[in-house]
Amino acid sequence: MKFISSSYKPFTILIDKHKTGEMNGTWNNEWNKWINHNELQSELKKQMNDMTEREREDAFYKQLEFGTGGMRGELGSGPNRMNIYSILKR
């Protein structure tokens, strides 16, 4: 799976808004922001469209946390998954 993109900055800004509390709302609002973003890679968009409702909720209800073992998580789309955007925000 390829997560490299030359145009990640706008998405990094979107994810950084989690830190400032600007992204309050439901997981569905978050999913809509990602799926409608112009810079979203086609592979990630396909993954998002293939997700079940439960998978969407789990991937978008919170931001992936940085713990004592570093960042660990499932690969995929969303702020609660390991992807190019969650890595670059650190």
N, CA, C and O atoms as CSV, one atom per row, in Angstrom:
chain,resi,resn,atom,element,x,y,z
A,1,MET,N,N,0.836,-1.174,0.000
A,1,MET,CA,C,0.000,0.000,0.000
A,1,MET,C,C,0.882,1.239,0.000
A,1,MET,O,O,1.819,1.331,0.793
A,2,LYS,N,N,0.599,2.179,-0.868
A,2,LYS,CA,C,1.400,3.384,-1.019
A,2,LYS,C,C,0.720,4.565,-0.330
A,2,LYS,O,O,-0.445,4.867,-0.592
A,3,PHE,N,N,1.466,5.225,0.556
A,3,PHE,CA,C,0.928,6.371,1.271
A,3,PHE,C,C,1.731,7.639,0.993
A,3,PHE,O,O,1.502,8.655,1.648
A,4,ILE,N,N,2.641,7.611,0.067
A,4,ILE,CA,C,3.495,8.767,-0.192
A,4,ILE,C,C,2.781,9.726,-1.137
A,4,ILE,O,O,2.182,9.314,-2.129
A,5,SER,N,N,2.857,10.998,-0.813
A,5,SER,CA,C,2.234,12.020,-1.644
A,5,SER,C,C,3.088,13.262,-1.622
A,5,SER,O,O,3.691,13.592,-0.601
A,6,SER,N,N,3.143,13.937,-2.723
A,6,SER,CA,C,3.882,15.195,-2.767
A,6,SER,C,C,3.030,16.351,-2.266
A,6,SER,O,O,3.545,17.450,-2.059
A,7,SER,N,N,1.755,16.125,-2.071
A,7,SER,CA,C,0.858,17.206,-1.655
A,7,SER,C,C,0.142,16.846,-0.358
A,7,SER,O,O,-1.069,16.625,-0.360
A,8,TYR,N,N,0.872,16.785,0.738
A,8,TYR,CA,C,0.298,16.397,2.020
A,8,TYR,C,C,0.020,17.572,2.931
A,8,TYR,O,O,-0.714,17.413,3.906
A,9,LYS,N,N,0.566,18.738,2.664
A,9,LYS,CA,C,0.465,19.868,3.582
A,9,LYS,C,C,-0.978,20.257,3.927
A,9,LYS,O,O,-1.269,20.430,5.110
A,10,PRO,N,N,-1.892,20.404,2.968
A,10,PRO,CA,C,-3.268,20.763,3.344
A,10,PRO,C,C,-3.900,19.744,4.280
A,10,PRO,O,O,-4.675,20.119,5.159
A,11,PHE,N,N,-3.587,18.470,4.110
A,11,PHE,CA,C,-4.146,17.448,4.976
A,11,PHE,C,C,-3.523,17.525,6.356
A,11,PHE,O,O,-4.205,17.289,7.354
A,12,THR,N,N,-2.237,17.852,6.432
A,12,THR,CA,C,-1.582,18.011,7.719
A,12,THR,C,C,-2.240,19.127,8.503
A,12,THR,O,O,-2.417,19.009,9.716
A,13,ILE,N,N,-2.603,20.198,7.842
A,13,ILE,CA,C,-3.292,21.309,8.489
A,13,ILE,C,C,-4.647,20.843,9.015
A,13,ILE,O,O,-5.039,21.208,10.124
A,14,LEU,N,N,-5.361,20.045,8.234
A,14,LEU,CA,C,-6.656,19.523,8.655
A,14,LEU,C,C,-6.506,18.673,9.909
A,14,LEU,O,O,-7.292,18.814,10.845
A,15,ILE,N,N,-5.516,17.800,9.942
A,15,ILE,CA,C,-5.310,16.934,11.099
A,15,ILE,C,C,-4.843,17.742,12.306
A,15,ILE,O,O,-5.245,17.446,13.431
A,16,ASP,N,N,-4.008,18.749,12.100
A,16,ASP,CA,C,-3.517,19.572,13.202
A,16,ASP,C,C,-4.637,20.289,13.932
A,16,ASP,O,O,-4.469,20.661,15.094
A,17,LYS,N,N,-5.762,20.490,13.291
A,17,LYS,CA,C,-6.879,21.160,13.943
A,17,LYS,C,C,-7.417,20.343,15.111
A,17,LYS,O,O,-8.101,20.885,15.980
A,18,HIS,N,N,-7.116,19.036,15.144
A,18,HIS,CA,C,-7.492,18.216,16.291
A,18,HIS,C,C,-6.832,18.755,17.555
A,18,HIS,O,O,-7.454,18.799,18.616
A,19,LYS,N,N,-5.581,19.161,17.440
A,19,LYS,CA,C,-4.821,19.612,18.601
A,19,LYS,C,C,-5.417,20.874,19.206
A,19,LYS,O,O,-5.359,21.058,20.422
A,20,THR,N,N,-5.980,21.731,18.397
A,20,THR,CA,C,-6.514,23.002,18.883
A,20,THR,C,C,-7.983,22.907,19.261
A,20,THR,O,O,-8.571,23.893,19.705
A,21,GLY,N,N,-8.579,21.746,19.094
A,21,GLY,CA,C,-9.983,21.574,19.442
A,21,GLY,C,C,-10.936,22.085,18.383
A,21,GLY,O,O,-12.137,22.194,18.630
A,22,GLU,N,N,-10.414,22.402,17.198
A,22,GLU,CA,C,-11.264,22.929,16.133
A,22,GLU,C,C,-12.102,21.849,15.469
A,22,GLU,O,O,-13.009,22.167,14.700
A,23,MET,N,N,-11.824,20.594,15.743
A,23,MET,CA,C,-12.518,19.514,15.048
A,23,MET,C,C,-13.473,18.800,15.991
A,23,MET,O,O,-13.406,17.580,16.142
A,24,ASN,N,N,-14.340,19.537,16.612
A,24,ASN,CA,C,-15.363,18.944,17.452
A,24,ASN,C,C,-16.508,18.463,16.567
A,24,ASN,O,O,-16.783,19.059,15.525
A,25,GLY,N,N,-17.157,17.416,16.966
A,25,GLY,CA,C,-18.258,16.887,16.171
A,25,GLY,C,C,-18.214,15.380,16.147
A,25,GLY,O,O,-17.464,14.755,16.897
A,26,THR,N,N,-19.001,14.816,15.304
A,26,THR,CA,C,-19.098,13.369,15.241
A,26,THR,C,C,-18.070,12.793,14.289
A,26,THR,O,O,-17.470,13.516,13.494
A,27,TRP,N,N,-17.874,11.502,14.374
A,27,TRP,CA,C,-16.945,10.827,13.469
A,27,TRP,C,C,-17.407,10.991,12.026
A,27,TRP,O,O,-16.583,11.053,11.114
A,28,ASN,N,N,-18.719,11.060,11.816
A,28,ASN,CA,C,-19.252,11.198,10.467
A,28,ASN,C,C,-18.843,12.532,9.844
A,28,ASN,O,O,-18.553,12.596,8.649
A,29,ASN,N,N,-18.819,13.585,10.639
A,29,ASN,CA,C,-18.338,14.889,10.143
A,29,ASN,C,C,-16.882,14.792,9.717
A,29,ASN,O,O,-16.483,15.337,8.688
A,30,GLU,N,N,-16.099,14.093,10.520
A,30,GLU,CA,C,-14.677,13.924,10.226
A,30,GLU,C,C,-14.485,13.117,8.942
A,30,GLU,O,O,-13.655,13.461,8.101
A,31,TRP,N,N,-15.253,12.051,8.804
A,31,TRP,CA,C,-15.169,11.218,7.594
A,31,TRP,C,C,-15.496,12.068,6.364
A,31,TRP,O,O,-14.802,11.985,5.351
A,32,ASN,N,N,-16.541,12.877,6.449
A,32,ASN,CA,C,-16.932,13.733,5.324
A,32,ASN,C,C,-15.838,14.730,4.955
A,32,ASN,O,O,-15.619,15.000,3.774
A,33,LYS,N,N,-15.151,15.276,5.951
A,33,LYS,CA,C,-14.044,16.212,5.673
A,33,LYS,C,C,-12.937,15.511,4.892
A,33,LYS,O,O,-12.387,16.073,3.944
A,34,TRP,N,N,-12.612,14.287,5.290
A,34,TRP,CA,C,-11.549,13.545,4.608
A,34,TRP,C,C,-11.965,13.154,3.194
A,34,TRP,O,O,-11.216,13.394,2.246
A,35,ILE,N,N,-13.131,12.564,3.037
A,35,ILE,CA,C,-13.556,12.040,1.737
A,35,ILE,C,C,-13.739,13.152,0.718
A,35,ILE,O,O,-13.576,12.921,-0.480
A,36,ASN,N,N,-14.072,14.351,1.169
A,36,ASN,CA,C,-14.282,15.477,0.261
A,36,ASN,C,C,-13.052,16.359,0.080
A,36,ASN,O,O,-13.108,17.371,-0.619
A,37,HIS,N,N,-11.943,15.978,0.706
A,37,HIS,CA,C,-10.731,16.785,0.599
A,37,HIS,C,C,-10.085,16.594,-0.781
A,37,HIS,O,O,-9.945,15.468,-1.258
A,38,ASN,N,N,-9.697,17.705,-1.411
A,38,ASN,CA,C,-9.119,17.668,-2.767
A,38,ASN,C,C,-7.801,16.913,-2.850
A,38,ASN,O,O,-7.486,16.340,-3.893
A,39,GLU,N,N,-7.024,16.903,-1.770
A,39,GLU,CA,C,-5.687,16.305,-1.790
A,39,GLU,C,C,-5.660,14.834,-1.379
A,39,GLU,O,O,-4.590,14.226,-1.346
A,40,LEU,N,N,-6.812,14.257,-1.067
A,40,LEU,CA,C,-6.841,12.868,-0.625
A,40,LEU,C,C,-6.406,11.932,-1.743
A,40,LEU,O,O,-6.913,12.001,-2.863
A,41,GLN,N,N,-5.463,11.061,-1.425
A,41,GLN,CA,C,-4.975,10.102,-2.410
A,41,GLN,C,C,-6.081,9.136,-2.809
A,41,GLN,O,O,-6.930,8.774,-1.995
A,42,SER,N,N,-6.061,8.727,-4.058
A,42,SER,CA,C,-7.122,7.856,-4.577
A,42,SER,C,C,-7.180,6.520,-3.824
A,42,SER,O,O,-8.267,5.982,-3.617
A,43,GLU,N,N,-6.028,5.981,-3.412
A,43,GLU,CA,C,-6.032,4.720,-2.662
A,43,GLU,C,C,-6.744,4.871,-1.323
A,43,GLU,O,O,-7.504,3.993,-0.914
A,44,LEU,N,N,-6.494,5.981,-0.646
A,44,LEU,CA,C,-7.156,6.213,0.635
A,44,LEU,C,C,-8.646,6.445,0.442
A,44,LEU,O,O,-9.457,5.985,1.245
A,45,LYS,N,N,-9.007,7.153,-0.614
A,45,LYS,CA,C,-10.426,7.393,-0.896
A,45,LYS,C,C,-11.143,6.068,-1.172
A,45,LYS,O,O,-12.266,5.863,-0.710
A,46,LYS,N,N,-10.505,5.179,-1.915
A,46,LYS,CA,C,-11.095,3.864,-2.185
A,46,LYS,C,C,-11.274,3.081,-0.891
A,46,LYS,O,O,-12.320,2.472,-0.670
A,47,GLN,N,N,-10.244,3.098,-0.026
A,47,GLN,CA,C,-10.352,2.417,1.274
A,47,GLN,C,C,-11.532,2.960,2.065
A,47,GLN,O,O,-12.303,2.200,2.651
A,48,MET,N,N,-11.665,4.280,2.075
A,48,MET,CA,C,-12.742,4.903,2.836
A,48,MET,C,C,-14.112,4.495,2.311
A,48,MET,O,O,-15.021,4.222,3.095
A,49,ASN,N,N,-14.264,4.453,1.009
A,49,ASN,CA,C,-15.539,4.070,0.408
A,49,ASN,C,C,-15.873,2.601,0.650
A,49,ASN,O,O,-17.045,2.224,0.665
A,50,ASP,N,N,-14.840,1.766,0.840
A,50,ASP,CA,C,-15.045,0.340,1.080
A,50,ASP,C,C,-15.293,0.004,2.547
A,50,ASP,O,O,-15.620,-1.140,2.862
A,51,MET,N,N,-15.148,0.968,3.446
A,51,MET,CA,C,-15.322,0.723,4.882
A,51,MET,C,C,-16.792,0.490,5.237
A,51,MET,O,O,-17.700,1.065,4.636
A,52,THR,N,N,-16.992,-0.372,6.231
A,52,THR,CA,C,-18.333,-0.517,6.806
A,52,THR,C,C,-18.575,0.670,7.742
A,52,THR,O,O,-17.649,1.417,8.061
A,53,GLU,N,N,-19.796,0.832,8.168
A,53,GLU,CA,C,-20.141,1.916,9.098
A,53,GLU,C,C,-19.323,1.818,10.386
A,53,GLU,O,O,-18.843,2.828,10.902
A,54,ARG,N,N,-19.171,0.626,10.890
A,54,ARG,CA,C,-18.400,0.404,12.129
A,54,ARG,C,C,-16.919,0.737,11.926
A,54,ARG,O,O,-16.295,1.343,12.797
A,55,GLU,N,N,-16.358,0.345,10.783
A,55,GLU,CA,C,-14.954,0.660,10.484
A,55,GLU,C,C,-14.748,2.165,10.345
A,55,GLU,O,O,-13.729,2.698,10.784
A,56,ARG,N,N,-15.707,2.846,9.738
A,56,ARG,CA,C,-15.620,4.306,9.607
A,56,ARG,C,C,-15.609,4.966,10.978
A,56,ARG,O,O,-14.794,5.850,11.243
A,57,GLU,N,N,-16.504,4.540,11.834
A,57,GLU,CA,C,-16.562,5.127,13.172
A,57,GLU,C,C,-15.243,4.935,13.912
A,57,GLU,O,O,-14.737,5.872,14.530
A,58,ASP,N,N,-14.682,3.728,13.856
A,58,ASP,CA,C,-13.433,3.446,14.558
A,58,ASP,C,C,-12.261,4.245,13.988
A,58,ASP,O,O,-11.378,4.666,14.736
A,59,ALA,N,N,-12.246,4.453,12.688
A,59,ALA,CA,C,-11.144,5.166,12.045
A,59,ALA,C,C,-11.222,6.678,12.207
A,59,ALA,O,O,-10.206,7.363,12.087
A,60,PHE,N,N,-12.406,7.207,12.476
A,60,PHE,CA,C,-12.586,8.663,12.460
A,60,PHE,C,C,-13.095,9.276,13.769
A,60,PHE,O,O,-13.320,10.485,13.822
A,61,TYR,N,N,-13.281,8.477,14.821
A,61,TYR,CA,C,-13.848,9.059,16.045
A,61,TYR,C,C,-12.816,9.772,16.908
A,61,TYR,O,O,-13.186,10.564,17.775
A,62,LYS,N,N,-11.534,9.509,16.690
A,62,LYS,CA,C,-10.489,10.190,17.453
A,62,LYS,C,C,-9.194,10.184,16.663
A,62,LYS,O,O,-9.094,9.575,15.599
A,63,GLN,N,N,-8.210,10.876,17.210
A,63,GLN,CA,C,-6.893,10.971,16.590
A,63,GLN,C,C,-5.991,9.884,17.167
A,63,GLN,O,O,-6.046,9.603,18.364
A,64,LEU,N,N,-5.167,9.278,16.328
A,64,LEU,CA,C,-4.209,8.275,16.770
A,64,LEU,C,C,-3.289,8.898,17.809
A,64,LEU,O,O,-2.776,9.998,17.606
A,65,GLU,N,N,-3.079,8.203,18.914
A,65,GLU,CA,C,-2.301,8.755,20.016
A,65,GLU,C,C,-0.848,8.323,19.952
A,65,GLU,O,O,-0.512,7.254,19.444
A,66,PHE,N,N,-0.010,9.177,20.477
A,66,PHE,CA,C,1.415,8.894,20.601
A,66,PHE,C,C,1.638,8.409,22.020
A,66,PHE,O,O,1.520,9.185,22.968
A,67,GLY,N,N,1.960,7.130,22.175
A,67,GLY,CA,C,2.127,6.549,23.507
A,67,GLY,C,C,3.579,6.326,23.861
A,67,GLY,O,O,4.477,6.823,23.180
A,68,THR,N,N,3.813,5.575,24.935
A,68,THR,CA,C,5.177,5.323,25.388
A,68,THR,C,C,5.977,4.500,24.387
A,68,THR,O,O,7.206,4.559,24.380
A,69,GLY,N,N,5.306,3.746,23.556
A,69,GLY,CA,C,5.975,2.948,22.530
A,69,GLY,C,C,5.995,3.642,21.180
A,69,GLY,O,O,6.281,3.011,20.163
A,70,GLY,N,N,5.695,4.935,21.160
A,70,GLY,CA,C,5.629,5.676,19.903
A,70,GLY,C,C,4.230,5.597,19.324
A,70,GLY,O,O,3.259,5.342,20.037
A,71,MET,N,N,4.140,5.817,18.036
A,71,MET,CA,C,2.837,5.721,17.365
A,71,MET,C,C,2.662,4.304,16.846
A,71,MET,O,O,3.493,3.784,16.102
A,72,ARG,N,N,1.578,3.705,17.250
A,72,ARG,CA,C,1.248,2.359,16.780
A,72,ARG,C,C,-0.225,2.342,16.446
A,72,ARG,O,O,-1.047,2.924,17.154
A,73,GLY,N,N,-0.542,1.681,15.379
A,73,GLY,CA,C,-1.939,1.581,15.013
A,73,GLY,C,C,-2.115,0.851,13.706
A,73,GLY,O,O,-1.155,0.514,13.012
A,74,GLU,N,N,-3.346,0.624,13.400
A,74,GLU,CA,C,-3.728,-0.051,12.168
A,74,GLU,C,C,-3.464,0.868,10.975
A,74,GLU,O,O,-3.685,2.076,11.066
A,75,LEU,N,N,-2.996,0.313,9.866
A,75,LEU,CA,C,-2.809,1.097,8.642
A,75,LEU,C,C,-4.158,1.382,8.010
A,75,LEU,O,O,-5.043,0.526,8.002
A,76,GLY,N,N,-4.311,2.579,7.484
A,76,GLY,CA,C,-5.545,2.894,6.785
A,76,GLY,C,C,-5.856,4.368,6.774
A,76,GLY,O,O,-5.012,5.198,7.113
A,77,SER,N,N,-7.066,4.690,6.383
A,77,SER,CA,C,-7.528,6.071,6.287
A,77,SER,C,C,-8.085,6.534,7.617
A,77,SER,O,O,-8.642,5.747,8.383
A,78,GLY,N,N,-7.928,7.818,7.881
A,78,GLY,CA,C,-8.522,8.429,9.058
A,78,GLY,C,C,-7.509,8.857,10.090
A,78,GLY,O,O,-6.375,8.377,10.096
A,79,PRO,N,N,-7.913,9.755,10.960
A,79,PRO,CA,C,-6.999,10.260,11.980
A,79,PRO,C,C,-6.665,9.232,13.064
A,79,PRO,O,O,-5.709,9.435,13.813
A,80,ASN,N,N,-7.417,8.145,13.170
A,80,ASN,CA,C,-7.134,7.088,14.140
A,80,ASN,C,C,-6.444,5.902,13.471
A,80,ASN,O,O,-6.537,4.779,13.965
A,81,ARG,N,N,-5.767,6.130,12.377
A,81,ARG,CA,C,-5.035,5.097,11.641
A,81,ARG,C,C,-3.648,5.615,11.273
A,81,ARG,O,O,-3.420,6.823,11.208
A,82,MET,N,N,-2.732,4.689,11.033
A,82,MET,CA,C,-1.396,5.049,10.555
A,82,MET,C,C,-1.497,5.302,9.050
A,82,MET,O,O,-1.903,4.426,8.286
A,83,ASN,N,N,-1.126,6.491,8.648
A,83,ASN,CA,C,-1.088,6.851,7.235
A,83,ASN,C,C,-0.123,8.023,7.075
A,83,ASN,O,O,0.391,8.534,8.069
A,84,ILE,N,N,0.123,8.440,5.882
A,84,ILE,CA,C,1.103,9.510,5.629
A,84,ILE,C,C,0.744,10.776,6.389
A,84,ILE,O,O,1.638,11.503,6.824
A,85,TYR,N,N,-0.521,11.053,6.556
A,85,TYR,CA,C,-0.940,12.278,7.214
A,85,TYR,C,C,-0.753,12.215,8.720
A,85,TYR,O,O,-0.353,13.203,9.336
A,86,SER,N,N,-1.037,11.067,9.318
A,86,SER,CA,C,-0.842,10.951,10.772
A,86,SER,C,C,0.632,10.925,11.141
A,86,SER,O,O,1.002,11.396,12.217
A,87,ILE,N,N,1.475,10.389,10.280
A,87,ILE,CA,C,2.924,10.365,10.533
A,87,ILE,C,C,3.521,11.762,10.372
A,87,ILE,O,O,4.315,12.200,11.204
A,88,LEU,N,N,3.146,12.446,9.322
A,88,LEU,CA,C,3.728,13.762,9.042
A,88,LEU,C,C,3.325,14.832,10.037
A,88,LEU,O,O,4.016,15.844,10.158
A,89,LYS,N,N,2.247,14.641,10.742
A,89,LYS,CA,C,1.815,15.650,11.712
A,89,LYS,C,C,2.701,15.663,12.945
A,89,LYS,O,O,2.714,16.650,13.680
A,90,ARG,N,N,3.434,14.600,13.187
A,90,ARG,CA,C,4.287,14.517,14.371
A,90,ARG,C,C,5.541,15.224,14.119
A,90,ARG,O,O,6.407,15.277,14.993
